[in-house]
Amino acid sequence: MRRYSYIAVAFIVLVFGIIFVPRIIDRFQQSNLVDNNRLSAPAALSFIKLNGEAKRVPDFVFTNQDGRLISNEDYLGKVYVIEFFFTTCPTICPIMNANMKRLEEAFGNRDDFGIASFTIDPEKDTPEQLKRYAENLGVFSQNWHFLTGDADTIYSLANSGFNIFAGINPNIAGGFEHQGYFALVDQNGYLRSRKDSFGNPIVYYLGLTESELDIQGTDMLLKDIQKLLHNE
């Protein structure tokens, strides 16, 4: 009798495996496809809103690496990415600008794409110093401007205009503290971003490379810049 009971249990397990396990595997695979598609084909990009209104880039005028005055109006009609950095940064800036180069390599030949790199060390980062930095980085785009000017104005632009922290800190390497974020701006000067898995704007894209992330901020930017360039 016990032997028959074992046979019956084994038969039930076999039937369960044949009928239900393929369904479970198929559902799991479909779930993975949905998640992957969400990352690879993001929906329309969000406007970043402040007090219920879409946030625009504040007005600015700074001097670039060629000694030319560049303002936010020079970027109108262009999709562009902004960062705050300094040329002698020993930590995150080399990583940020290696990733920014990926964007330039993809879109730098276009007239409707640009990059704005604001130095947070304007005392050292003169136009001549920025020019050397751009040449060493191999910058070829006519629309990648390395910008310098009044320190207080730059910090105000970073901390209040973009809410990307930057400040002096003599206790850390390089003497300046800043965040490794990129911001994405559309052709009309509005800050844009994709949404996270909860439907909220991510606001900023991480300009650093993190090994534990499945998709890097630069990877997202490559796709999202393309969407804005195609007015999606």
Summary of the structure (lengths in Angstrom):
residues: 232
radius of gyration: 24.3
end to end distance: 69.5
largest distance: 95.0
contacts: 662
relative contact order: 0.17
helix: 40%
strand: 22%
